[in-house]
Amino acid sequence: MKAIVTGSFDPITLGHMELIKYACERYDTVYVVALVNEAKEYMFTLEQKKRLIEMAISGYKNAIADAYSGLTADYMHKMGITHIIRGVRDEQDMVYEKNLAQRMSSFDTNFETEIIKCGDAFSKISSTAVRDRLKQGEDVSDLLPVEIADEAKEFFLKNQG
């Protein structure tokens, strides 16, 4: 079976990695896909995000990094994926994700969404927190996978120039 973990991944964090680990333990193939949300302004380019994902998931043999600018449902159809893994930190996230899951099933009744509550250790980790700390010149190694901490900082510095 195939699953997908999506997000803006701007950049990918330890919280995202918890979801990816969960998915990789339960599915044959897991696509980790950076998506474009036109309503958001990003710090990292889509190519940079894909590269950071590739580095972060390098230890998972059944995970594939990708980037996509269309609808998640279209990507899932194209790749033959039926399961989407989504993470929540709090009740506000849960409401949003339940609504999103209903919309996904309206695209295709074969789509199944698994909503996973993150562990307490990851509940305060977000890409926004990473970006804020990078802008302040602070260390972000406690928020990012060790495989990407230096690269994320380097990409950030390049983007500022």
Secondary structure, 3 states (H helix, E strand, C coil): CEEEEEECCCCCCHHHHHHHHHHHHHCCEEEEEEECCCCCCCCCCHHHHHHHHHHHCCCCCCEEEEEECCCHHHHHHHHCCCEEEEEECCHHHHHHHHHHHHHHHHHCCCCEEEEEECCHHHCCCCHHHHHHHHHCCCCCCCCCCCCCHHHHHHHHHHHHC
